[in-house]
Amino acid sequence: MYVHACHPDIMAVLDTKRENADEKVRIKTLSIGVVVPDILYEVAEKNEALYLFSPYDVKRIYGIPLSMINVTKKYHELVANKGIRKKKVNARKLMEAIGKINGESGYPYIMNEDVVNAANPIDGYVRMSNLCSEVLQVQTDSEMNEDGSYKVVGKDVSCNLGSLNVFKAFHSPNFSKTIEVACRALTKVSDLSNIACVPSIDNGNKISHAIGLGAMNLHGFFGHHRIMYGSPASIDFTDLFFMTVNYYSILSSCKIAQEKKETFQGFEKSDYASGVYFDQYLNRDLTPQTEQIRKLFAEYGFEVPTKQMWEALRDLVMEHGLYNQYRMAIPPTGSISYVNNSTASIHPIAAKIEIRKEGKTGRSYYPAPHMTNDNLEFFVDAYELGYKAVIDVYAAATPHVDQGLSLTIFLPDNVSTRDINKMQIYARSKGIKTIYYVRLRKSILSGTEVEGCVSCAV
């Protein structure tokens, strides 16, 4: 459940995840997220009160839910409107509460509302995310009759997700073909899905054909090629790699649109149709900025799309359209990463050797993929790297991902609430769309200790 930071029940929702809350208040099975508008950061910086607005009054006066209003732009208008009931909370106290509960439970997820919607190329407003905070799509409300039947079927989300192995994709003999096959496979999943039991999701899937091509094994790739996570070279690679994935995913979607003679509903109102979306690639340097990445790309023949290629793609898309309303999303990829001998998602490893204690199988060890005695120094774990390195890498990928990136933050167990708030503010300043879990380093489980060097013990 996502709740807006300016909703009057925000503190009560946060209380459901407090470690020391009364059992009548705590909801153990509820996952919560907070939709954070820029105005919260602004008034917190000034140490002012934040107004919380009655969603009933907002809907009555504006005709749309509070969640569909850009609160940052309308904030002072909402405050001045005497027809809207409101109450105040100290903005810094609210951020402190979010940070404190982050440290206690990992929740709430954070969706930076203004960042998300400024980057959204689709007509409409993104007001929430999913359980893993990587799906960011425009949704519309359904209207129900009294008997529970649908009066108006809205548009909701079907998660058709899959992730590339960065190492294998980069070393593929035909990178463009790899991306096209992946996009076509996910599109086929969408096309063949029958979700009639949930009409709004079925409707959303049929008219948007949305997919989410993600990635994993980024840190494994970095370690293999002796690139330090968070270094200028790692940021340079992340930027250009995901830009190239984006290019070929757009090209693939355009090809499918031509074959099927169909675009996603509302294409004509999108930034793709106007060509505005492509400006970000026509007004920047598209070449590697570090010597290490220049040499890496030259050695393996990895070609980054040129401005001329982006111009040609823009013209092609404006003429023929796109089949998939959304194409990319970076999920957390926990379990499937182990199966694929990959580091999870695009964040750093949590440990050189993960030690797990399972009830039936006992103790298990999982060494970081691609780690050898010769490259140990490049497998610094996320807790040691610090949150800025992780956020910087995610920020490099963010402009090329039309949806979200599931960003897990790893912090030491002695971190303060103030430190967590500083992390959230830093993430916003770097253009991060969402924050998934905040994980604190835990004490070693009893019976899993490794004496001496953990890297040599297995």
C-alpha positions as CSV (number, residue, x, y, z in Angstrom):
1,M,0.0,0.0,0.0
2,Y,1.3,3.4,-1.0
3,V,0.1,6.5,1.0
4,H,0.8,10.1,0.1
5,A,3.0,12.0,2.6
6,C,0.3,14.7,2.6
7,H,-2.5,12.3,3.6
8,P,-3.9,12.9,7.1
9,D,-3.4,9.3,8.0
10,I,0.3,9.2,7.2
11,M,1.5,8.9,10.8
12,A,-1.0,6.1,11.5
13,V,0.1,4.2,8.5
14,L,3.7,4.5,9.5
15,D,2.9,3.2,13.0
16,T,1.8,-0.1,11.5
17,K,5.5,-0.9,11.0
18,R,6.9,0.4,14.3
19,E,9.0,-2.2,16.1
20,N,7.5,-1.3,19.5
21,A,3.9,-0.6,18.4
22,D,1.0,-2.2,20.1
23,E,-0.1,-5.4,18.5
24,K,-3.5,-3.9,17.7
25,V,-1.6,-1.3,15.6
26,R,1.0,-3.4,13.9
27,I,0.2,-5.1,10.6
28,K,3.0,-7.6,10.0
29,T,1.9,-8.7,6.6
30,L,1.4,-5.2,5.2
31,S,4.1,-3.7,2.9
32,I,3.9,0.1,2.9
33,G,5.3,2.8,0.7
34,V,5.2,6.6,1.0
35,V,4.7,8.9,-2.0
36,V,6.9,11.8,-1.3
37,P,6.4,15.1,-3.1
38,D,9.3,17.7,-3.4
39,I,7.3,20.0,-1.1
40,L,8.1,17.7,1.8
41,Y,11.8,18.1,1.3
42,E,11.4,21.9,0.8
43,V,9.4,22.6,4.0
44,A,11.6,20.2,6.0
45,E,14.7,22.2,4.9
46,K,13.0,25.4,6.1
47,N,11.9,23.5,9.3
48,E,8.3,24.4,8.6
49,A,5.0,22.6,9.1
50,L,3.7,20.4,6.4
51,Y,-0.1,20.5,5.7
52,L,-2.0,17.3,5.3
53,F,-5.2,17.5,3.3
54,S,-8.5,15.7,3.5
55,P,-8.7,13.4,0.5
56,Y,-12.5,13.7,0.6
57,D,-12.5,17.4,0.3
58,V,-9.9,17.4,-2.4
59,K,-11.9,15.0,-4.5
60,R,-15.1,17.0,-3.8
61,I,-13.5,20.3,-4.9
62,Y,-11.1,19.2,-7.7
63,G,-13.0,16.2,-9.0
64,I,-9.9,14.0,-8.8
65,P,-8.3,12.1,-5.9
66,L,-5.5,13.6,-3.8
67,S,-3.2,11.0,-5.3
68,M,-3.8,12.4,-8.8
69,I,-2.8,15.9,-7.9
70,N,0.7,17.3,-8.2
71,V,0.8,18.4,-4.6
72,T,4.1,20.3,-4.9
73,K,2.6,22.6,-7.7
74,K,-0.8,22.9,-6.0
75,Y,0.4,23.0,-2.4
76,H,-0.1,26.7,-1.6
77,E,-3.4,26.7,-3.4
78,L,-4.5,23.7,-1.3
79,V,-3.4,25.4,1.9
80,A,-5.3,28.6,1.0
81,N,-8.5,26.8,0.1
82,K,-10.8,27.1,3.1
83,G,-13.1,24.3,1.7
84,I,-10.4,21.7,2.3
85,R,-9.9,20.5,5.8
86,K,-6.3,20.1,6.8
87,K,-4.0,19.6,9.7
88,K,-0.3,20.2,10.2
89,V,2.7,18.1,11.1
90,N,6.3,19.2,11.6
91,A,7.9,18.2,8.3
92,R,11.2,17.2,10.0
93,K,9.3,15.1,12.5
94,L,7.6,13.3,9.6
95,M,10.9,12.6,7.9
96,E,12.4,11.5,11.2
97,A,9.5,9.1,11.6
98,I,10.1,7.7,8.1
99,G,13.8,7.3,8.8
100,K,13.3,5.7,12.2
101,I,10.8,3.1,10.8
102,N,13.2,2.5,7.9
103,G,15.8,1.5,10.4
104,E,13.5,-0.7,12.4
105,S,11.7,-2.6,9.6
106,G,13.2,-1.6,6.2
107,Y,9.9,0.0,5.4
108,P,8.5,2.3,4.0
109,Y,9.4,2.2,0.4
110,I,9.9,5.7,-1.0
111,M,8.5,7.0,-4.3
112,N,9.7,10.5,-5.2
113,E,6.5,11.7,-6.9
114,D,7.9,14.7,-8.7
115,V,11.0,13.0,-10.0
116,V,8.9,10.1,-11.3
117,N,6.4,12.3,-13.1
118,A,8.9,14.6,-14.6
119,A,10.6,11.6,-16.3
120,N,7.3,9.9,-17.3
121,P,7.0,10.0,-21.1
122,I,3.4,8.8,-21.1
123,D,0.3,11.1,-20.9
124,G,-1.1,10.8,-17.4
125,Y,0.0,10.7,-13.8
126,V,2.0,8.0,-12.0
127,R,0.8,7.9,-8.4
128,M,2.2,4.7,-6.9
129,S,4.6,1.8,-7.5
130,N,4.5,-2.0,-6.9
131,L,5.8,-4.2,-4.1
132,C,9.4,-3.9,-5.3
133,S,9.2,-0.3,-6.3
134,E,10.4,-0.7,-9.9
135,V,7.1,-0.6,-11.8
136,L,5.9,3.0,-12.4
137,Q,3.0,3.2,-14.8
138,V,0.0,5.5,-15.4
139,Q,-3.2,3.9,-14.0
140,T,-6.8,5.0,-14.2
141,D,-9.6,4.3,-11.7
142,S,-12.4,1.8,-12.0
143,E,-15.9,2.6,-11.0
144,M,-18.0,0.0,-9.4
145,N,-21.8,-0.6,-9.2
146,E,-23.4,-1.4,-5.9
147,D,-23.6,-5.1,-6.8
148,G,-19.8,-5.2,-7.2
149,S,-19.8,-5.3,-11.0
150,Y,-17.8,-2.8,-13.0
151,K,-19.4,0.4,-14.2
152,V,-16.2,1.6,-15.7
153,V,-13.2,-0.7,-16.1
154,G,-10.0,1.2,-15.3
155,K,-6.4,0.6,-16.3
156,D,-4.1,-1.3,-13.9
157,V,-0.7,-3.0,-14.1
158,S,0.4,-6.4,-15.2
159,C,4.1,-7.0,-14.4
160,N,5.7,-8.7,-17.3
161,L,9.3,-8.7,-16.1
162,G,12.6,-10.3,-17.0
163,S,16.2,-9.4,-16.4
164,L,19.3,-9.5,-18.6
165,N,22.6,-10.9,-17.2
166,V,24.8,-7.9,-17.7
167,F,27.9,-10.0,-18.1
168,K,26.5,-12.3,-20.7
169,A,24.7,-9.6,-22.6
170,F,27.8,-7.4,-22.9
171,H,29.8,-10.4,-24.1
172,S,27.0,-11.5,-26.5
173,P,28.2,-11.7,-30.1
174,N,25.1,-9.7,-31.1
175,F,24.0,-7.3,-28.4
176,S,21.2,-5.7,-30.4
177,K,19.8,-9.2,-31.1
178,T,20.0,-10.1,-27.5
179,I,17.9,-7.1,-26.5
180,E,15.4,-7.7,-29.3
181,V,14.9,-11.3,-28.3
182,A,14.4,-10.4,-24.7
183,C,11.9,-7.7,-25.6
184,R,10.0,-10.0,-27.9
185,A,9.9,-12.7,-25.3
186,L,8.4,-10.4,-22.7
187,T,6.0,-9.0,-25.2
188,K,4.8,-12.5,-26.0
189,V,4.2,-13.0,-22.3
190,S,2.0,-9.9,-22.3
191,D,0.1,-10.9,-25.4
192,L,-0.6,-14.4,-24.3
193,S,-1.7,-13.4,-20.7
194,N,-5.3,-14.0,-19.9
195,I,-6.1,-12.0,-16.7
196,A,-9.9,-11.8,-17.2
197,C,-10.4,-12.5,-13.5
198,V,-9.1,-9.0,-12.8
199,P,-10.7,-6.8,-15.5
200,S,-8.8,-3.6,-14.8
201,I,-5.4,-5.4,-15.0
202,D,-6.6,-7.3,-18.1
203,N,-7.6,-4.0,-19.7
204,G,-4.3,-2.4,-18.8
205,N,-2.3,-5.3,-20.2
206,K,-4.2,-5.3,-23.5
207,I,-4.0,-1.6,-24.2
208,S,-0.5,-0.9,-23.0
209,H,1.5,-4.1,-23.8
210,A,3.8,-3.0,-21.0
211,I,6.9,-5.0,-20.3
212,G,9.9,-4.5,-17.9
213,L,13.3,-5.5,-19.2
214,G,15.7,-5.4,-16.2
215,A,19.2,-6.4,-15.4
216,M,21.4,-8.3,-12.9
217,N,25.0,-9.2,-12.3
218,L,26.3,-5.6,-12.7
219,H,28.7,-6.0,-9.8
220,G,29.8,-9.3,-11.0
221,F,30.6,-7.7,-14.4
222,F,32.5,-4.9,-12.6
223,G,34.6,-7.3,-10.5
224,H,35.5,-9.5,-13.5
225,H,36.7,-6.5,-15.4
226,R,38.4,-4.9,-12.4
227,I,36.1,-1.9,-12.2
228,M,35.4,-0.6,-8.7
229,Y,31.7,-0.2,-7.9
230,G,30.9,3.5,-7.5
231,S,34.1,4.7,-9.4
232,P,33.9,7.1,-12.3
233,A,34.5,4.1,-14.7
234,S,31.6,2.2,-13.2
235,I,29.3,5.2,-13.5
236,D,30.5,5.7,-17.1
237,F,29.8,2.1,-18.0
238,T,26.4,2.1,-16.3
239,D,25.3,5.2,-18.2
240,L,26.3,4.0,-21.6
241,F,25.3,0.3,-21.2
242,F,21.7,1.2,-20.1
243,M,21.5,3.9,-22.8
244,T,22.3,1.2,-25.4
245,V,19.8,-1.2,-23.9
246,N,17.2,1.6,-24.0
247,Y,18.0,2.3,-27.7
248,Y,17.5,-1.3,-28.8
249,S,14.4,-1.8,-26.7
250,I,12.8,1.2,-28.4
251,L,13.9,-0.1,-31.8
252,S,12.5,-3.6,-31.0
253,S,9.1,-2.1,-29.9
254,C,9.0,0.0,-33.0
255,K,9.6,-3.1,-35.1
256,I,6.8,-5.0,-33.4
257,A,4.4,-2.0,-33.9
258,Q,5.2,-2.1,-37.6
259,E,4.6,-5.9,-37.8
260,K,1.4,-5.8,-35.9
261,K,0.3,-2.4,-37.3
262,E,-0.6,-1.4,-33.7
263,T,0.7,1.0,-31.1
264,F,-0.1,1.2,-27.4
265,Q,-3.2,3.2,-26.6
266,G,-2.4,6.9,-26.2
267,F,0.9,6.8,-28.1
268,E,-0.1,10.0,-30.0
269,K,-0.1,11.9,-26.7
270,S,3.3,10.6,-25.5
271,D,6.7,12.2,-25.6
272,Y,7.7,9.5,-28.1
273,A,5.2,10.7,-30.7
274,S,6.3,14.3,-30.3
275,G,9.9,13.4,-30.4
276,V,10.6,15.2,-27.2
277,Y,11.8,12.0,-25.4
278,F,14.8,11.8,-27.7
279,D,16.1,15.2,-27.0
280,Q,18.1,13.9,-24.0
281,Y,20.3,11.9,-26.4
282,L,20.7,14.6,-29.0
283,N,22.0,17.2,-26.6
284,R,24.8,15.3,-24.9
285,D,28.1,13.5,-25.4
286,L,27.4,9.8,-26.2
287,T,31.0,8.6,-25.9
288,P,32.8,7.0,-23.0
289,Q,34.2,9.6,-20.5
290,T,36.8,7.4,-18.9
291,E,39.9,5.7,-20.4
292,Q,39.1,2.4,-18.8
293,I,35.6,2.2,-20.4
294,R,37.0,3.4,-23.8
295,K,39.5,0.6,-23.8
296,L,36.9,-2.0,-22.6
297,F,34.4,-1.1,-25.4
298,A,37.1,-1.1,-28.0
299,E,38.4,-4.5,-26.9
300,Y,35.0,-6.2,-27.0
301,G,33.6,-4.2,-29.9
302,F,30.7,-2.7,-27.9
303,E,29.1,0.0,-29.9
304,V,27.2,2.8,-28.3
305,P,24.4,4.4,-30.5
306,T,25.5,7.6,-32.1
307,K,23.5,10.9,-32.3
308,Q,22.7,10.0,-36.0
309,M,21.3,6.6,-34.9
310,W,19.1,8.3,-32.2
311,E,17.9,10.8,-34.8
312,A,17.0,8.0,-37.2
313,L,15.2,6.1,-34.4
314,R,13.3,9.2,-33.4
315,D,12.0,9.6,-36.9
316,L,11.1,5.9,-37.2
317,V,9.2,6.0,-33.9
318,M,7.3,9.2,-34.8
319,E,6.2,7.6,-38.0
320,H,5.4,4.0,-36.9
321,G,4.9,4.3,-33.1
322,L,5.8,1.9,-30.3
323,Y,3.9,-1.3,-29.3
324,N,5.0,-1.3,-25.7
325,Q,3.9,1.6,-23.5
326,Y,6.7,0.8,-21.1
327,R,9.8,-1.2,-21.8
328,M,12.3,-1.2,-19.0
329,A,12.3,-1.7,-15.2
330,I,15.0,-2.9,-12.9
331,P,13.7,-5.4,-10.3
332,P,15.6,-6.7,-7.2
333,T,16.2,-10.2,-8.7
334,G,17.1,-11.9,-5.4
335,S,16.4,-15.6,-6.0
336,I,16.8,-15.7,-9.8
337,S,20.3,-14.2,-9.4
338,Y,21.5,-17.2,-7.4
339,V,20.1,-19.6,-10.1
340,N,21.9,-17.6,-12.8
341,N,25.2,-17.3,-10.9
342,S,24.8,-13.5,-10.8
343,T,25.0,-10.7,-8.4
344,A,21.6,-9.4,-7.6
345,S,20.1,-6.6,-9.7
346,I,22.5,-3.7,-10.2
347,H,23.4,-3.1,-6.6
348,P,26.7,-4.3,-5.0
349,I,27.0,-7.6,-3.2
350,A,25.9,-7.7,0.4
351,A,28.9,-9.9,1.3
352,K,31.8,-11.6,-0.4
353,I,30.4,-14.9,0.8
354,E,26.8,-14.9,1.9
355,I,26.1,-17.2,4.7
356,R,22.5,-18.5,5.0
357,K,20.9,-20.6,7.7
358,E,17.9,-22.6,6.5
359,G,15.7,-24.8,8.6
360,K,15.8,-27.8,6.4
361,T,19.1,-27.5,4.6
362,G,21.2,-26.1,7.4
363,R,24.0,-23.7,6.7
364,S,24.7,-22.7,3.1
365,Y,27.4,-20.5,1.5
366,Y,27.2,-18.4,-1.6
367,P,30.4,-16.9,-2.9
368,A,30.0,-13.7,-5.0
369,P,29.8,-14.7,-8.7
370,H,33.0,-13.9,-10.8
371,M,35.0,-13.4,-7.6
372,T,38.5,-14.9,-7.6
373,N,41.7,-14.5,-5.6
374,D,42.9,-12.1,-8.2
375,N,40.0,-9.6,-8.1
376,L,38.9,-9.7,-4.4
377,E,39.6,-6.0,-4.0
378,F,36.9,-5.2,-6.5
379,F,34.2,-7.0,-4.5
380,V,33.7,-4.5,-1.7
381,D,30.3,-5.1,-0.2
382,A,27.5,-2.6,-0.1
383,Y,27.9,-1.8,3.6
384,E,31.5,-0.9,3.1
385,L,31.0,1.1,-0.1
386,G,28.4,3.4,1.5
387,Y,25.1,4.6,0.1
388,K,26.5,7.3,-2.0
389,A,28.4,4.9,-4.3
390,V,25.2,2.8,-4.8
391,I,23.0,5.8,-5.4
392,D,25.5,7.3,-7.9
393,V,25.5,4.1,-10.0
394,Y,21.7,3.9,-9.9
395,A,21.5,7.6,-10.9
396,A,23.6,6.9,-14.0
397,A,21.1,4.2,-15.1
398,T,17.9,6.1,-14.2
399,P,17.5,8.4,-17.2
400,H,17.5,5.4,-19.5
401,V,14.9,3.4,-17.7
402,D,11.3,4.6,-18.5
403,Q,9.9,3.0,-15.3
404,G,11.8,2.5,-12.0
405,L,14.8,0.8,-10.5
406,S,14.5,-1.2,-7.3
407,L,17.1,0.4,-5.1
408,T,18.0,-1.3,-1.9
409,I,20.1,0.7,0.5
410,F,22.6,-1.0,2.8
411,L,23.7,0.7,6.0
412,P,25.7,-0.1,9.1
413,D,23.8,-1.1,12.2
414,N,25.0,1.9,14.1
415,V,23.4,4.3,11.6
416,S,21.2,7.1,13.0
417,T,17.8,8.3,11.9
418,R,19.5,11.5,10.7
419,D,21.9,9.5,8.5
420,I,18.9,7.7,6.9
421,N,17.2,11.1,6.2
422,K,20.5,12.4,4.7
423,M,20.5,9.3,2.5
424,Q,17.0,10.0,1.3
425,I,17.7,13.6,0.6
426,Y,20.9,12.7,-1.3
427,A,18.9,10.2,-3.4
428,R,16.4,12.8,-4.3
429,S,19.2,15.3,-5.3
430,K,20.6,12.6,-7.7
431,G,17.2,12.1,-9.4
432,I,16.4,8.7,-7.8
433,K,12.8,7.7,-8.5
434,T,12.2,5.1,-5.8
435,I,13.9,3.5,-2.8
436,Y,13.1,-0.1,-2.0
437,Y,14.3,-1.6,1.3
438,V,16.7,0.0,3.8
439,R,18.8,-2.9,5.2
440,L,21.0,-2.6,8.2
441,R,23.9,-4.9,8.7
442,K,22.9,-7.6,11.2
443,S,25.0,-9.4,13.7
444,I,26.3,-12.8,12.6
445,L,23.8,-15.5,13.1
446,S,24.7,-17.9,15.9
447,G,26.4,-21.0,14.4
448,T,27.4,-19.3,11.2
449,E,30.7,-17.7,12.3
450,V,33.7,-18.1,10.1
451,E,37.1,-17.9,11.8
452,G,39.9,-16.1,9.9
453,C,39.4,-14.8,6.4
454,V,35.9,-15.4,5.2
455,S,37.1,-15.4,1.5
456,C,39.4,-18.4,2.2
457,A,37.2,-20.4,4.5
458,V,35.1,-22.1,1.8
